[in-house]
Amino acid sequence: MKQKLFMCVMTNNIELITPNWRAPPGVHACCTTRLGGVSAAPFNALNLATHVQDAPPAVSENRRRLRATLALPAEPFWLNQVHGTTVAEAGSCALPDADAAFTHQPDTVLAILTADCLSVVFARQDGGEIAAAHAGWRGLAAGVLEATLAKFQAPPEQIEVWLGPAIGPTFFEVGEEVRHAFVHSHPADAAGFVPSPVPGKYHADLFQLARLRLQRAGVQAISGGGLCTFSDASRLFSYRRDQGQTGRMATLIWRS
């Protein structure tokens, strides 16, 4: 029987996706859905991003509800995500330009916003270090996951990784330039692309590409992946499906 890679839990009308992974001691992680907030369409309802032209009071209330529901020990460390490889240490500055965050401090909450890109959380097996990364195709190809792993003192084989939701390969059609960005440096990444019926186009599998890169870096414990944002309009935001007018989910990880 195939292992279930996530669970959905409804708490105070907020639906959370919780990883089915070997959570290290004191480490907590989850991903929000679009259910449970106050934002109006097209951001309905639990939009957690301030940069998508949603009403600021609605975003503030959504963030307040999320923190209260999860009893978070602190306000999440939000990033200004730019599709790069910079990894910010939590608390280094407010809203840094970065696509991953790392901490070894307790009671620190890391957050990644997504609406088709892949979110990835990392935890040392003893719970002493955690990280979260935003991995669209540009960040994946440029090495954001490898840059995140480099922040850990623990070797990759002692790190647990969970892959959050992302646009699935059935709906993520890309051009030759995207395939080339991966395969030129790592020919084995060709396994993450299937030719589309449209000449010169491919279906890209972000989950598979992330696994290939993590495995190459030495990570052995990888779970999650396969939850498609595009195909689940009632529960998940999708930038491509909604033609850019949509909210953002948050993937969170923290240690107590």
PEGIPE-V115240 format. One record per residue. N is the residue number from 1. RES is the residue in three letters. PHI is phi in radians with two decimals (NA if undefined). PSI is psi in degrees with one decimal (none if undefined). NEAR is the number of other ideal C-beta (glycine too) atoms within 10 Angstrom. Layout:
n-><N	N>
res-><RES	RES>
phi-><PHI	PHI>
psi-><PSI	PSI>
near-><NEAR	NEAR>
//
This chain:
n-><1	2	3	4	5	6	7	8	9	10	11	12	13	14	15	16	17	18	19	20	21	22	23	24	25	26	27	28	29	30	31	32	33	34	35	36	37	38	39	40	41	42	43	44	45	46	47	48	49	50	51	52	53	54	55	56	57	58	59	60	61	62	63	64	65	66	67	68	69	70	71	72	73	74	75	76	77	78	79	80	81	82	83	84	85	86	87	88	89	90	91	92	93	94	95	96	97	98	99	100	101	102	103	104	105	106	107	108	109	110	111	112	113	114	115	116	117	118	119	120	121	122	123	124	125	126	127	128	129	130	131	132	133	134	135	136	137	138	139	140	141	142	143	144	145	146	147	148	149	150	151	152	153	154	155	156	157	158	159	160	161	162	163	164	165	166	167	168	169	170	171	172	173	174	175	176	177	178	179	180	181	182	183	184	185	186	187	188	189	190	191	192	193	194	195	196	197	198	199	200	201	202	203	204	205	206	207	208	209	210	211	212	213	214	215	216	217	218	219	220	221	222	223	224	225	226	227	228	229	230	231	232	233	234	235	236	237	238	239	240	241	242	243	244	245	246	247	248	249	250	251	252	253	254	255	256>
res-><MET	LYS	GLN	LYS	LEU	PHE	MET	CYS	VAL	MET	THR	ASN	ASN	ILE	GLU	LEU	ILE	THR	PRO	ASN	TRP	ARG	ALA	PRO	PRO	GLY	VAL	HIS	ALA	CYS	CYS	THR	THR	ARG	LEU	GLY	GLY	VAL	SER	ALA	ALA	PRO	PHE	ASN	ALA	LEU	ASN	LEU	ALA	THR	HIS	VAL	GLN	ASP	ALA	PRO	PRO	ALA	VAL	SER	GLU	ASN	ARG	ARG	ARG	LEU	ARG	ALA	THR	LEU	ALA	LEU	PRO	ALA	GLU	PRO	PHE	TRP	LEU	ASN	GLN	VAL	HIS	GLY	THR	THR	VAL	ALA	GLU	ALA	GLY	SER	CYS	ALA	LEU	PRO	ASP	ALA	ASP	ALA	ALA	PHE	THR	HIS	GLN	PRO	ASP	THR	VAL	LEU	ALA	ILE	LEU	THR	ALA	ASP	CYS	LEU	SER	VAL	VAL	PHE	ALA	ARG	GLN	ASP	GLY	GLY	GLU	ILE	ALA	ALA	ALA	HIS	ALA	GLY	TRP	ARG	GLY	LEU	ALA	ALA	GLY	VAL	LEU	GLU	ALA	THR	LEU	ALA	LYS	PHE	GLN	ALA	PRO	PRO	GLU	GLN	ILE	GLU	VAL	TRP	LEU	GLY	PRO	ALA	ILE	GLY	PRO	THR	PHE	PHE	GLU	VAL	GLY	GLU	GLU	VAL	ARG	HIS	ALA	PHE	VAL	HIS	SER	HIS	PRO	ALA	ASP	ALA	ALA	GLY	PHE	VAL	PRO	SER	PRO	VAL	PRO	GLY	LYS	TYR	HIS	ALA	ASP	LEU	PHE	GLN	LEU	ALA	ARG	LEU	ARG	LEU	GLN	ARG	ALA	GLY	VAL	GLN	ALA	ILE	SER	GLY	GLY	GLY	LEU	CYS	THR	PHE	SER	ASP	ALA	SER	ARG	LEU	PHE	SER	TYR	ARG	ARG	ASP	GLN	GLY	GLN	THR	GLY	ARG	MET	ALA	THR	LEU	ILE	TRP	ARG	SER>
phi-><NA	-1.24	-1.21	-1.29	-1.68	-2.80	-2.31	-1.89	-2.22	-1.73	-2.30	0.90	1.21	-1.79	-1.59	-2.11	-1.66	-1.95	-1.11	-1.71	-2.32	-1.45	-1.12	-1.11	-1.00	1.35	-1.74	-2.21	-2.62	-2.88	-2.25	-1.35	-1.98	-1.57	-1.61	2.01	-1.86	-2.11	-1.19	-1.48	-1.02	-1.56	-1.71	-1.08	-2.18	-1.73	-1.31	-2.00	-1.79	-1.62	-1.85	-1.92	1.26	-1.33	-1.14	-0.94	-1.08	-1.19	-1.12	-1.05	-1.17	-1.07	-1.17	-1.11	-1.10	-1.10	-1.10	-1.19	-1.08	-1.55	0.90	-1.12	-1.31	-2.82	-1.13	-1.00	-1.48	-1.43	-2.06	-1.65	-1.38	-2.25	1.10	-2.01	-2.18	-1.21	-1.97	-1.65	-1.43	-0.95	1.54	-1.15	-2.91	-1.45	0.87	-1.23	-1.32	-2.82	-2.15	-2.72	-2.41	-2.44	-2.74	-2.05	-1.56	-1.27	0.99	-2.13	-1.89	-1.72	-2.44	-2.21	-1.80	-2.54	-2.68	2.82	-1.13	-1.52	-1.75	-2.38	-2.01	-2.26	-2.64	-1.12	-1.11	-1.64	1.47	-1.37	-2.47	-2.42	-2.74	-2.50	-2.37	-1.79	-2.28	-1.40	-1.14	-1.12	-1.14	-1.04	-1.12	-1.39	1.85	-1.12	-1.22	-1.13	-1.13	-1.17	-1.05	-1.14	-1.33	-1.38	-1.34	-1.25	-1.23	-0.97	-1.23	-1.87	-2.07	-1.61	-2.28	-2.20	-1.69	-1.47	-1.19	-2.91	-1.13	-1.40	-1.08	-1.07	-1.94	-1.75	-1.61	-2.31	-1.62	-1.06	-1.12	-1.24	-1.02	-1.10	-1.05	-1.61	-1.27	-1.02	-1.59	-2.38	-0.96	-1.12	-1.19	-1.02	-1.15	-1.56	-2.29	-2.19	-1.00	-1.49	-1.06	-1.44	-0.96	1.39	-2.02	-2.41	-1.65	-1.73	-1.88	-1.07	-1.10	-1.16	-1.11	-1.14	-1.06	-1.04	-1.24	-1.15	-1.12	-1.11	-1.40	1.87	-1.31	-1.88	-1.76	-2.17	-2.24	1.44	1.52	1.73	-1.54	-1.55	-1.23	-1.10	-1.50	-2.12	-1.15	-1.32	-2.09	-2.24	-1.32	-2.51	-1.10	-1.24	-1.08	-1.69	0.93	1.50	-1.77	-2.82	-1.58	-2.35	-1.55	-2.06	-1.83	-2.10	-2.51	-2.65	-2.21	-1.74>
psi-><135.5	132.8	136.1	129.3	-3.8	164.8	148.4	129.0	129.8	119.8	121.8	40.7	5.8	122.8	130.7	139.0	120.4	132.3	140.7	76.4	173.7	83.2	125.2	162.4	128.1	2.7	133.4	143.1	150.5	166.6	134.6	165.4	-166.6	2.5	131.7	1.6	-164.4	1.6	144.9	163.8	144.9	12.8	7.8	132.4	-34.9	59.9	130.9	9.2	140.7	-6.7	13.9	15.0	19.4	158.6	123.9	-40.4	-33.4	-42.6	-42.7	-42.8	-39.5	-43.1	-37.8	-44.6	-40.3	-46.5	-40.7	-42.0	-41.8	-6.1	48.4	142.9	-12.4	165.8	135.9	149.2	95.0	151.0	154.2	96.5	131.5	15.1	38.3	-154.4	7.9	134.1	117.6	138.2	129.8	132.7	-2.4	-39.1	169.1	129.9	60.3	153.3	101.0	161.3	11.5	157.9	150.1	147.5	153.0	8.0	139.2	163.4	34.9	128.2	122.0	143.7	139.0	135.0	134.6	159.4	30.8	-37.3	160.1	133.5	142.4	130.7	148.1	145.3	132.0	144.7	-22.4	3.0	2.8	-17.1	141.0	160.9	163.2	143.2	147.1	117.8	85.5	-175.2	-35.6	-46.3	-40.7	-49.3	-34.5	-17.7	30.1	-33.5	-41.8	-38.6	-36.5	-45.4	-33.8	-18.0	-20.5	141.2	-30.3	146.1	157.5	-32.8	-8.0	20.1	130.7	138.5	138.4	133.1	123.6	-166.3	157.1	169.0	130.9	161.4	-26.2	-31.3	-5.7	84.8	129.9	167.5	178.0	-31.3	-31.9	-47.0	-42.3	-36.1	-28.7	-51.7	-27.9	-40.6	-31.8	91.5	-29.0	-19.7	-8.9	-22.6	-16.5	7.5	137.3	130.8	136.4	158.6	-20.7	123.7	134.9	4.5	156.2	153.9	118.6	136.6	98.0	-36.3	-46.7	-40.8	-39.4	-44.2	-43.5	-43.9	-39.1	-43.0	-39.1	-30.9	-8.7	2.5	132.4	-29.8	94.6	123.2	176.1	-164.0	152.0	-8.9	109.7	123.9	-40.1	-38.4	-4.6	72.6	-26.7	-22.8	-24.6	142.4	145.1	115.7	-43.0	-45.5	-40.5	15.7	41.5	-12.9	87.2	170.4	-166.9	140.1	159.7	133.2	125.4	145.9	138.5	161.1	140.9	none>
near-><3	5	6	7	16	21	11	13	10	11	11	10	12	21	16	21	23	15	24	14	20	12	16	19	11	14	23	20	26	23	26	28	21	26	17	19	25	18	22	12	9	16	26	17	18	28	29	26	23	16	10	20	10	22	13	9	10	19	23	12	15	25	22	12	18	23	16	11	16	19	7	17	14	14	11	24	24	20	24	14	23	14	16	17	22	16	21	21	17	22	12	12	9	8	11	19	12	24	28	27	30	26	23	17	14	14	11	21	24	26	24	29	25	27	25	25	27	28	25	30	26	28	31	20	16	12	17	18	22	30	28	32	33	26	29	20	23	16	25	27	23	17	16	27	27	16	20	28	25	13	17	19	9	15	11	19	11	19	25	23	27	27	26	29	30	30	28	21	21	12	15	20	16	16	13	13	8	18	21	11	16	22	17	10	10	14	9	12	21	13	14	25	21	13	11	14	7	10	7	10	16	20	18	24	22	22	22	17	23	25	20	19	23	23	13	14	17	12	21	12	16	18	15	26	22	15	20	19	29	21	13	16	13	7	15	27	30	23	20	15	19	17	9	10	11	26	28	25	26	24	26	24	28	26	24	11>
//
